[in-house]
Amino acid sequence: MTDEKISRYPVADLGDLPDDLRQAVAAIQEKTGFIPNVFLAMGHRPDELRAFMAYHDALMDRASGLTKAEREMIVVATSGANKCLYCVVAHGAIVRIRSKDSRLSDQLATNHRKAEITPRQMAMLDFAMKVSLDSGAITESDFTPLRDHGFSDDDIWDMAGVTAFFAMSNRMANFLSIRPNDEFYSMARGG
């Protein structure tokens, strides 16, 4: 464990958060065994943390044609392209857990085009990367390969929503210089 600062701004103390946020973060701590630094960093502004958590859950926990692992794959691939260390490390751990593949998150963060994924997942990530890096160039023709792989219009919205939300998250994490928790690095690595 390191004693380095977890954010360039002051961080919240769990006990100082409003009751609803304290309970939500405590539930995450109970599940994971630690408090992910993003919640302490974003807790500097409780109203924004509340909105952040609500939108995250609306995107990541809803019933969808995308698996939870696939949504996390989008986060890792686009966060790698956006050079967000926190999100690559934290969500890379979640990819390893949900995919049961200890190598996948490293491949996605570096170059999803070389990752060991299905053609369906490749089409999903190609689209997510376009949303992340060149959304102004999206045309109707970008939907064809997704539909050819069986994605519905709602699934495509989910891809774009996850990508856009984490583009904001990437930028805030980079701006705040949020340090990934040490625990994330070793989660689900196997061996």
WOVENNOR-V573779 format. One record per residue. SS is DSSP state (hx for helix, st for strand, lp for the rest). PSI is psi as a letter, one per 40 degrees, with the letter a starting at -180 (* if undefined). D_LAST is the distance of its C-alpha to the last C-alpha in Angstrom with 2 decimals. Layout:
SS_PSI_D_LAST + SS_PSI_D_LAST
This chain:
lp_i_20.44 + lp_i_23.30 + lp_e_26.95 + lp_i_27.83 + lp_i_30.01 + lp_e_28.42 + lp_i_31.50 + lp_e_34.63 + lp_i_36.66 + lp_i_36.90 + lp_i_34.29 + lp_i_35.16 + lp_h_34.75 + hx_d_33.61 + hx_e_36.83 + hx_e_39.00 + lp_i_37.93 + lp_i_40.34 + hx_d_39.70 + hx_d_38.32 + hx_d_35.77 + hx_d_34.86 + hx_d_34.23 + hx_d_32.19 + hx_d_29.98 + hx_d_29.72 + hx_d_28.54 + hx_d_25.74 + hx_d_24.87 + hx_d_24.96 + hx_d_22.58 + hx_d_20.00 + lp_e_20.61 + lp_i_22.04 + lp_h_24.74 + lp_h_23.75 + hx_d_25.94 + hx_d_27.73 + hx_d_29.57 + hx_d_30.80 + hx_d_31.86 + hx_d_33.59 + hx_e_35.08 + hx_d_37.49 + hx_g_39.41 + hx_d_39.06 + hx_d_41.02 + hx_d_38.81 + hx_d_35.61 + hx_d_37.16 + hx_d_38.00 + hx_d_34.59 + hx_d_32.83 + hx_d_35.39 + hx_d_35.12 + hx_d_31.32 + hx_d_31.41 + hx_d_34.25 + hx_d_32.29 + hx_e_28.75 + lp_e_29.66 + lp_i_32.63 + lp_h_32.91 + lp_i_32.47 + lp_e_31.97 + lp_h_28.85 + lp_i_25.71 + hx_d_24.07 + hx_d_21.15 + hx_d_23.85 + hx_d_25.57 + hx_d_22.46 + hx_d_22.09 + hx_d_25.66 + hx_d_24.95 + hx_d_22.17 + hx_d_24.17 + hx_d_27.41 + hx_d_26.05 + hx_d_24.71 + hx_d_28.22 + lp_e_29.73 + lp_f_27.67 + lp_g_26.54 + hx_d_23.63 + hx_d_23.54 + hx_d_23.45 + hx_d_20.95 + hx_d_18.42 + hx_d_19.35 + hx_d_19.81 + hx_d_16.86 + hx_d_14.74 + hx_d_17.08 + hx_d_16.78 + hx_d_13.01 + hx_d_13.87 + hx_d_17.03 + hx_e_16.14 + lp_f_12.82 + lp_h_11.97 + lp_e_9.44 + lp_d_11.90 + hx_d_15.17 + hx_d_16.10 + hx_d_15.94 + hx_d_18.11 + hx_d_20.47 + hx_d_21.02 + hx_d_21.91 + hx_g_23.95 + hx_d_23.91 + hx_e_26.20 + hx_e_23.47 + lp_i_20.79 + lp_g_19.81 + lp_i_21.94 + lp_i_24.97 + hx_d_28.51 + hx_d_29.24 + hx_d_26.47 + hx_d_27.68 + hx_d_31.18 + hx_d_30.05 + hx_d_28.29 + hx_d_31.22 + hx_d_33.52 + hx_d_31.49 + hx_d_31.47 + hx_d_35.23 + hx_d_35.75 + hx_d_33.80 + hx_e_35.39 + hx_f_38.70 + hx_d_39.74 + hx_e_43.40 + hx_e_43.10 + lp_h_41.90 + lp_i_44.41 + lp_d_44.87 + hx_d_43.47 + hx_e_39.99 + hx_d_40.02 + hx_d_40.77 + hx_d_37.37 + hx_d_35.83 + hx_d_38.48 + hx_d_38.06 + lp_e_34.45 + lp_e_35.74 + lp_h_35.23 + lp_i_38.06 + hx_d_39.92 + hx_d_38.24 + hx_d_34.78 + hx_d_35.98 + hx_d_37.25 + hx_d_33.84 + hx_d_32.26 + hx_d_34.94 + hx_d_34.81 + hx_d_31.08 + hx_d_31.46 + hx_d_34.56 + hx_d_33.30 + hx_d_30.22 + hx_d_32.49 + hx_d_34.36 + hx_d_31.25 + hx_d_29.98 + hx_d_33.35 + hx_d_33.56 + hx_d_30.11 + hx_d_31.09 + hx_d_34.54 + hx_e_33.33 + lp_f_30.58 + lp_h_28.13 + lp_h_25.12 + lp_i_21.78 + lp_i_20.44 + hx_d_17.75 + hx_d_15.79 + hx_d_15.50 + hx_d_13.51 + hx_e_10.24 + lp_h_10.89 + lp_f_8.93 + lp_e_6.60 + lp_a_3.77 + lp_*_0.00
